[in-house]
Amino acid sequence: MLTCIGISDFARFVEDALKPLVVEMNERINDDAMWIKLNLSLLMQTRSENWQSRLGALSIVEHMFEIMRERYLIILNDTIPFISEALEDENEEVESTAKRIVNQIEQLTGESINEYLK
């Protein structure tokens, strides 16, 4: 039987299971092409019709920046268009998470990325 989970259950699933899983997958992948493909699959979820999926994906991206720091900047050019779209999201939590990611990127690079977010 298929059961629907609540928003708080989904958020807890992202926090407790998906974040650590994606970090471990990224740490263990020794192939840049596969790592980029995994990241793109994650970023594509930021375009989901479901705001919880968009929020979950951005939450994982935010976590990846926290954990991987400068190593995650390698795929910054791939990530920027998705973050830019999320900054205009109709859901306040999604937009807020995107803003936090922008702040993380700017702290890591020491530069403003506003010109790339247009």
CNS distance restraints for C-alpha pairs under 8 A (distance, minus, plus):
assign (resid   5 and name CA) (resid   9 and name CA) 5.97 0.50 0.50
assign (resid   5 and name CA) (resid  10 and name CA) 6.52 0.50 0.50
assign (resid   6 and name CA) (resid  10 and name CA) 6.25 0.50 0.50
assign (resid   7 and name CA) (resid  11 and name CA) 6.15 0.50 0.50
assign (resid   7 and name CA) (resid  52 and name CA) 7.29 0.50 0.50
assign (resid   8 and name CA) (resid  12 and name CA) 6.08 0.50 0.50
assign (resid   9 and name CA) (resid  13 and name CA) 6.11 0.50 0.50
assign (resid  10 and name CA) (resid  14 and name CA) 6.22 0.50 0.50
assign (resid  10 and name CA) (resid  52 and name CA) 7.81 0.50 0.50
assign (resid  11 and name CA) (resid  15 and name CA) 6.16 0.50 0.50
assign (resid  11 and name CA) (resid  52 and name CA) 7.90 0.50 0.50
assign (resid  11 and name CA) (resid  56 and name CA) 6.96 0.50 0.50
assign (resid  12 and name CA) (resid  16 and name CA) 5.79 0.50 0.50
assign (resid  12 and name CA) (resid  17 and name CA) 7.97 0.50 0.50
assign (resid  13 and name CA) (resid  17 and name CA) 5.38 0.50 0.50
assign (resid  13 and name CA) (resid  18 and name CA) 6.61 0.50 0.50
assign (resid  14 and name CA) (resid  18 and name CA) 4.69 0.50 0.50
assign (resid  14 and name CA) (resid  19 and name CA) 6.00 0.50 0.50
assign (resid  14 and name CA) (resid  56 and name CA) 6.13 0.50 0.50
assign (resid  14 and name CA) (resid  60 and name CA) 7.69 0.50 0.50
assign (resid  15 and name CA) (resid  19 and name CA) 5.67 0.50 0.50
assign (resid  15 and name CA) (resid  20 and name CA) 7.82 0.50 0.50
assign (resid  16 and name CA) (resid  20 and name CA) 6.99 0.50 0.50
assign (resid  17 and name CA) (resid  21 and name CA) 6.09 0.50 0.50
assign (resid  18 and name CA) (resid  22 and name CA) 6.01 0.50 0.50
assign (resid  18 and name CA) (resid  60 and name CA) 7.52 0.50 0.50
assign (resid  19 and name CA) (resid  23 and name CA) 6.26 0.50 0.50
assign (resid  19 and name CA) (resid  60 and name CA) 5.46 0.50 0.50
assign (resid  19 and name CA) (resid  63 and name CA) 6.96 0.50 0.50
assign (resid  20 and name CA) (resid  24 and name CA) 6.13 0.50 0.50
assign (resid  21 and name CA) (resid  25 and name CA) 6.12 0.50 0.50
assign (resid  22 and name CA) (resid  26 and name CA) 6.09 0.50 0.50
assign (resid  22 and name CA) (resid  60 and name CA) 7.69 0.50 0.50
assign (resid  23 and name CA) (resid  27 and name CA) 6.11 0.50 0.50
assign (resid  23 and name CA) (resid  64 and name CA) 6.61 0.50 0.50
assign (resid  23 and name CA) (resid  67 and name CA) 7.80 0.50 0.50
assign (resid  24 and name CA) (resid  28 and name CA) 6.14 0.50 0.50
assign (resid  25 and name CA) (resid  29 and name CA) 6.13 0.50 0.50
assign (resid  26 and name CA) (resid  35 and name CA) 6.28 0.50 0.50
assign (resid  29 and name CA) (resid  34 and name CA) 7.05 0.50 0.50
assign (resid  29 and name CA) (resid  35 and name CA) 6.27 0.50 0.50
assign (resid  30 and name CA) (resid  35 and name CA) 7.81 0.50 0.50
assign (resid  31 and name CA) (resid  35 and name CA) 6.26 0.50 0.50
assign (resid  32 and name CA) (resid  36 and name CA) 6.08 0.50 0.50
assign (resid  33 and name CA) (resid  37 and name CA) 6.16 0.50 0.50
assign (resid  34 and name CA) (resid  38 and name CA) 6.12 0.50 0.50
assign (resid  35 and name CA) (resid  39 and name CA) 6.22 0.50 0.50
assign (resid  36 and name CA) (resid  40 and name CA) 6.12 0.50 0.50
assign (resid  36 and name CA) (resid  75 and name CA) 7.04 0.50 0.50
assign (resid  37 and name CA) (resid  41 and name CA) 6.21 0.50 0.50
assign (resid  38 and name CA) (resid  42 and name CA) 6.35 0.50 0.50
assign (resid  39 and name CA) (resid  43 and name CA) 6.13 0.50 0.50
assign (resid  40 and name CA) (resid  44 and name CA) 6.04 0.50 0.50
assign (resid  40 and name CA) (resid  78 and name CA) 7.60 0.50 0.50
assign (resid  41 and name CA) (resid  45 and name CA) 6.87 0.50 0.50
assign (resid  42 and name CA) (resid  46 and name CA) 7.49 0.50 0.50
assign (resid  42 and name CA) (resid  57 and name CA) 6.04 0.50 0.50
assign (resid  42 and name CA) (resid  61 and name CA) 7.90 0.50 0.50
assign (resid  43 and name CA) (resid  47 and name CA) 7.69 0.50 0.50
assign (resid  43 and name CA) (resid  57 and name CA) 6.66 0.50 0.50
assign (resid  43 and name CA) (resid  58 and name CA) 7.65 0.50 0.50
assign (resid  43 and name CA) (resid  61 and name CA) 7.88 0.50 0.50
assign (resid  43 and name CA) (resid  79 and name CA) 7.15 0.50 0.50
assign (resid  43 and name CA) (resid  82 and name CA) 6.54 0.50 0.50
assign (resid  44 and name CA) (resid  48 and name CA) 7.33 0.50 0.50
assign (resid  44 and name CA) (resid  82 and name CA) 7.88 0.50 0.50
assign (resid  45 and name CA) (resid  53 and name CA) 6.31 0.50 0.50
assign (resid  45 and name CA) (resid  54 and name CA) 5.72 0.50 0.50
assign (resid  45 and name CA) (resid  57 and name CA) 5.88 0.50 0.50
assign (resid  46 and name CA) (resid  53 and name CA) 6.93 0.50 0.50
assign (resid  46 and name CA) (resid  54 and name CA) 4.11 0.50 0.50
assign (resid  46 and name CA) (resid  55 and name CA) 7.19 0.50 0.50
assign (resid  46 and name CA) (resid  57 and name CA) 5.85 0.50 0.50
assign (resid  46 and name CA) (resid  58 and name CA) 6.59 0.50 0.50
assign (resid  46 and name CA) (resid  82 and name CA) 6.83 0.50 0.50
assign (resid  46 and name CA) (resid  86 and name CA) 7.14 0.50 0.50
assign (resid  47 and name CA) (resid  54 and name CA) 6.43 0.50 0.50
assign (resid  47 and name CA) (resid  82 and name CA) 7.90 0.50 0.50
assign (resid  48 and name CA) (resid  53 and name CA) 6.31 0.50 0.50
assign (resid  48 and name CA) (resid  54 and name CA) 5.87 0.50 0.50
assign (resid  49 and name CA) (resid  53 and name CA) 7.97 0.50 0.50
assign (resid  49 and name CA) (resid  54 and name CA) 7.87 0.50 0.50
assign (resid  50 and name CA) (resid  54 and name CA) 6.52 0.50 0.50
assign (resid  51 and name CA) (resid  55 and name CA) 6.01 0.50 0.50
assign (resid  51 and name CA) (resid  91 and name CA) 6.78 0.50 0.50
assign (resid  51 and name CA) (resid  94 and name CA) 7.30 0.50 0.50
assign (resid  52 and name CA) (resid  56 and name CA) 5.94 0.50 0.50
assign (resid  53 and name CA) (resid  57 and name CA) 6.09 0.50 0.50
assign (resid  54 and name CA) (resid  58 and name CA) 6.24 0.50 0.50
assign (resid  54 and name CA) (resid  94 and name CA) 6.75 0.50 0.50
assign (resid  55 and name CA) (resid  59 and name CA) 5.96 0.50 0.50
assign (resid  55 and name CA) (resid  93 and name CA) 7.02 0.50 0.50
assign (resid  55 and name CA) (resid  94 and name CA) 5.02 0.50 0.50
assign (resid  55 and name CA) (resid  97 and name CA) 7.41 0.50 0.50
assign (resid  56 and name CA) (resid  60 and name CA) 6.31 0.50 0.50
assign (resid  57 and name CA) (resid  61 and name CA) 6.31 0.50 0.50
assign (resid  58 and name CA) (resid  62 and name CA) 6.01 0.50 0.50
assign (resid  58 and name CA) (resid  94 and name CA) 7.35 0.50 0.50
assign (resid  58 and name CA) (resid  97 and name CA) 6.60 0.50 0.50
assign (resid  58 and name CA) (resid  98 and name CA) 6.82 0.50 0.50
assign (resid  59 and name CA) (resid  63 and name CA) 6.18 0.50 0.50
assign (resid  59 and name CA) (resid  97 and name CA) 6.83 0.50 0.50
assign (resid  60 and name CA) (resid  64 and name CA) 6.10 0.50 0.50
assign (resid  61 and name CA) (resid  65 and name CA) 6.38 0.50 0.50
assign (resid  61 and name CA) (resid 101 and name CA) 7.83 0.50 0.50
assign (resid  62 and name CA) (resid  66 and name CA) 6.39 0.50 0.50
assign (resid  62 and name CA) (resid  97 and name CA) 7.61 0.50 0.50
assign (resid  62 and name CA) (resid 100 and name CA) 7.63 0.50 0.50
assign (resid  62 and name CA) (resid 101 and name CA) 5.57 0.50 0.50
assign (resid  63 and name CA) (resid  67 and name CA) 6.17 0.50 0.50
assign (resid  64 and name CA) (resid  68 and name CA) 5.63 0.50 0.50
assign (resid  64 and name CA) (resid  69 and name CA) 7.43 0.50 0.50
assign (resid  64 and name CA) (resid  72 and name CA) 7.02 0.50 0.50
assign (resid  65 and name CA) (resid  69 and name CA) 4.90 0.50 0.50
assign (resid  65 and name CA) (resid  70 and name CA) 7.74 0.50 0.50
assign (resid  65 and name CA) (resid  72 and name CA) 5.96 0.50 0.50
assign (resid  65 and name CA) (resid 101 and name CA) 7.75 0.50 0.50
assign (resid  65 and name CA) (resid 104 and name CA) 7.14 0.50 0.50
assign (resid  65 and name CA) (resid 105 and name CA) 7.75 0.50 0.50
assign (resid  66 and name CA) (resid 104 and name CA) 7.83 0.50 0.50
assign (resid  68 and name CA) (resid  72 and name CA) 5.49 0.50 0.50
assign (resid  69 and name CA) (resid  73 and name CA) 7.21 0.50 0.50
assign (resid  69 and name CA) (resid 108 and name CA) 6.98 0.50 0.50
assign (resid  70 and name CA) (resid  74 and name CA) 7.57 0.50 0.50
assign (resid  70 and name CA) (resid 108 and name CA) 6.56 0.50 0.50
assign (resid  72 and name CA) (resid  76 and name CA) 7.08 0.50 0.50
assign (resid  73 and name CA) (resid 105 and name CA) 7.87 0.50 0.50
assign (resid  75 and name CA) (resid  79 and name CA) 6.29 0.50 0.50
assign (resid  76 and name CA) (resid  80 and name CA) 6.06 0.50 0.50
assign (resid  77 and name CA) (resid  81 and name CA) 7.78 0.50 0.50
assign (resid  78 and name CA) (resid  82 and name CA) 7.93 0.50 0.50
assign (resid  79 and name CA) (resid  83 and name CA) 6.38 0.50 0.50
assign (resid  80 and name CA) (resid  84 and name CA) 5.99 0.50 0.50
assign (resid  80 and name CA) (resid 116 and name CA) 7.18 0.50 0.50
assign (resid  80 and name CA) (resid 117 and name CA) 6.68 0.50 0.50
assign (resid  81 and name CA) (resid  85 and name CA) 6.33 0.50 0.50
assign (resid  81 and name CA) (resid 117 and name CA) 6.94 0.50 0.50
assign (resid  82 and name CA) (resid  86 and name CA) 6.24 0.50 0.50
assign (resid  83 and name CA) (resid  87 and name CA) 6.24 0.50 0.50
assign (resid  83 and name CA) (resid  98 and name CA) 5.81 0.50 0.50
assign (resid  83 and name CA) (resid 101 and name CA) 7.79 0.50 0.50
assign (resid  83 and name CA) (resid 102 and name CA) 7.67 0.50 0.50
assign (resid  83 and name CA) (resid 117 and name CA) 7.68 0.50 0.50
assign (resid  84 and name CA) (resid  88 and name CA) 7.20 0.50 0.50
assign (resid  84 and name CA) (resid  98 and name CA) 7.89 0.50 0.50
assign (resid  84 and name CA) (resid 117 and name CA) 4.95 0.50 0.50
assign (resid  84 and name CA) (resid 118 and name CA) 6.94 0.50 0.50
assign (resid  85 and name CA) (resid  89 and name CA) 6.73 0.50 0.50
assign (resid  86 and name CA) (resid  94 and name CA) 6.52 0.50 0.50
assign (resid  86 and name CA) (resid  95 and name CA) 5.64 0.50 0.50
assign (resid  86 and name CA) (resid  98 and name CA) 5.82 0.50 0.50
assign (resid  87 and name CA) (resid  94 and name CA) 7.69 0.50 0.50
assign (resid  87 and name CA) (resid  95 and name CA) 4.79 0.50 0.50
assign (resid  87 and name CA) (resid  96 and name CA) 7.57 0.50 0.50
assign (resid  87 and name CA) (resid  98 and name CA) 5.57 0.50 0.50
assign (resid  87 and name CA) (resid  99 and name CA) 6.52 0.50 0.50
assign (resid  88 and name CA) (resid  95 and name CA) 6.35 0.50 0.50
assign (resid  89 and name CA) (resid  94 and name CA) 6.35 0.50 0.50
assign (resid  89 and name CA) (resid  95 and name CA) 5.42 0.50 0.50
assign (resid  90 and name CA) (resid  94 and name CA) 7.90 0.50 0.50
assign (resid  90 and name CA) (resid  95 and name CA) 7.51 0.50 0.50
assign (resid  91 and name CA) (resid  95 and name CA) 6.34 0.50 0.50
assign (resid  92 and name CA) (resid  96 and name CA) 6.01 0.50 0.50
assign (resid  93 and name CA) (resid  97 and name CA) 6.12 0.50 0.50
assign (resid  94 and name CA) (resid  98 and name CA) 6.30 0.50 0.50
assign (resid  95 and name CA) (resid  99 and name CA) 6.32 0.50 0.50
assign (resid  96 and name CA) (resid 100 and name CA) 6.38 0.50 0.50
assign (resid  97 and name CA) (resid 101 and name CA) 6.34 0.50 0.50
assign (resid  98 and name CA) (resid 102 and name CA) 6.32 0.50 0.50
assign (resid  99 and name CA) (resid 103 and name CA) 6.32 0.50 0.50
assign (resid 100 and name CA) (resid 104 and name CA) 6.25 0.50 0.50
assign (resid 101 and name CA) (resid 105 and name CA) 6.18 0.50 0.50
assign (resid 102 and name CA) (resid 106 and name CA) 6.16 0.50 0.50
assign (resid 102 and name CA) (resid 113 and name CA) 7.52 0.50 0.50
assign (resid 103 and name CA) (resid 107 and name CA) 6.13 0.50 0.50
assign (resid 104 and name CA) (resid 108 and name CA) 6.16 0.50 0.50
assign (resid 105 and name CA) (resid 109 and name CA) 6.05 0.50 0.50
assign (resid 105 and name CA) (resid 113 and name CA) 7.89 0.50 0.50
assign (resid 106 and name CA) (resid 110 and name CA) 5.36 0.50 0.50
assign (resid 106 and name CA) (resid 111 and name CA) 5.26 0.50 0.50
assign (resid 106 and name CA) (resid 112 and name CA) 5.52 0.50 0.50
assign (resid 106 and name CA) (resid 113 and name CA) 6.60 0.50 0.50
assign (resid 107 and name CA) (resid 111 and name CA) 7.33 0.50 0.50
assign (resid 113 and name CA) (resid 117 and name CA) 6.66 0.50 0.50
assign (resid 114 and name CA) (resid 118 and name CA) 7.23 0.50 0.50
